[in-house]
């Protein structure tokens, strides 16, 4: 029941953090592979903060005014992370990936739009699904999964991307 729900939502939180930080974890090979500068790699990360501001109000509206808002927000967030990650892989399969940098930005923006969902639904999920004596634990578990995804993204990049020609491994495996 409720532990299954928390496990599924934790997977979303972990995935969103992982997708968000993959470019920043190995900036030099990414720059060389895509023929971009460090400011563009930084922008790929910064979409998270930029997109948070307008989307937090949308997420609030979904939670407040949509019937089954918690479920709707979860599915919207899952779709955003999946489609963002999928779109980011497209340049890897094309002959000149540096000509399709805009797809990386679209993918990052879609993933970033899920950020307010993974952050704001943690406590609401705990309140809806857990008794008072388990809410702090449930909230802590959920919040820690976003950070774990981010940490994994930072560890995975340098471990996998050893040179520019293996940048595809980060995005397409």
N, C-alpha and C positions, 0 to 999 in steps of 0.2 A: 503494500500500500504506500504509505507515506515515505518510506525509505527508498522505494523505487522512484517516486517522484523526485526526491532530492537527488538521487543518482543521475537521473536524466538531465535535470537542470544543471547539476555540477558539470556534466559533460559539455553542455552549451557554454558555461562560463569558462571552462578550461580551453575549449576550442577557440572562443573569441579572443582570449588573451594570447594564445599561441599564434593565431593568424595575424593579430595586430603587430606583434614584435618581430616577426621573422626577418624583415628587411634590415632592421637596425642591428641585428646580432652579428652580421658579417658585412659591414658597409663597403669595404674596399673591393672585394670580389663582385659585389652587386653593382658598384659604380662602373667597374671595368666591363662586366658582361652586358649591361644595358647602355653603356656610354653616357652615363649621367654623373652629375656632381654630388657632393655630399649634402648640399642644400635640398636636392630632390629626394634623397634618401631620408633626410630629416622630415620633409613634408609628408612622405608616406607614413611615417610614424605619427606626425602631428595631426593627421586627419582625425584621429581619435578624439582629441580635445576640441578641434574645430567643429566637428559634426555633433559632438555631445550637446552643445548649447541648443541648437534648434530641435534636436530629436528628443530631448528630455521632456519637452512639453507634449509632444505627440505620445510618448510612452505614458505620461501621466494621464492624458485623455483616454487612452486605451484602458488603463487600469481602472479609471474612475467611471467612465460612461459606457463602456462596451460590456454587454452581457458575457460572462465568462472571460473577463479581461485578462486574468492571469494566464489562462490557457491560450488566448489569442496572442498575447504578447510573447509567450514562449514560442509559438509556431512562427510568428513573424520574425523573431530573433533567429531562430534556427534557419529559416529561409534566407535571411540576410547574410549570416555567416557562411552558409553553404554556397550561395550564389557568388558572394564576394571572393571566396577561395577559388571557386571554379573559374571565374573571370580572370583572376590573376594568373592562371596557368596558360591562358591562350597565347600570350607572346612566346612562351617556351616552345610552342609547336609551330611557330611561323618562321620563315627564313631569316628575317631581320628583326629580332625581338626589340631592338632599340627604337624601332619605328612605331611601336605600339605601347609606349610607356603610359599613355592615357588609360589603357586597360588596367594597369597596376593601380592607378589612382581610383578608378571606379571600384575595383575590388576592395581597396582599402576603405573607401567611403562607405560601401555597403556593410563591411564588417564593423566599421566605427559606429554605424547607426544602431548596432545591437548593443553597444556599450551601456547606454542608459537602462536597457532591459536587464542585462546581467547584474548591474549594480543596484538598481532600485527594486527589483523583484525579490531579492534575497530575504529581506525582513518580512515582506508580505507573504511569501511562500511559507515561511516559518509560522506566521500567525494563523494562516488558513489551515495548514496541514499538521501542526504539532501542538501538543498540550503545553501549557505554560512552563512546566519544568524541563522541557526539551528544546524550547525555542532558541535559547542562547547557543546551545550546541549546534543545532541545525543551521542557524545563521552563520556561525563561525566556519562550519564546514563548507558552506556555499561560497562565502567570501574568499576563503583560502584557495578555492579551485581556480578563480580568476587569476590570482597571483601565481599559482602553480603553472598555469598555462603560459603566462608571461615569462616566468623563470625558465620553463622548458624551451620556449622560443629563443631565449638568449643562449642557452646551453647548446641547443640543437644546431644553430647556425654555424658557429665556429667548428663544431665537430663534423658537420656534413660538408660544408663549403670550404674546401681547402684551396681551390683556385677558381677563377671566373667561369671556366667551362663546366663546373659542376654546380653552378647556381641553380640550374634546373632541378637538381635533387631536392632543394628546399621547397620548391613550389609544386613539383609534379610527382612526388612519391607518396 
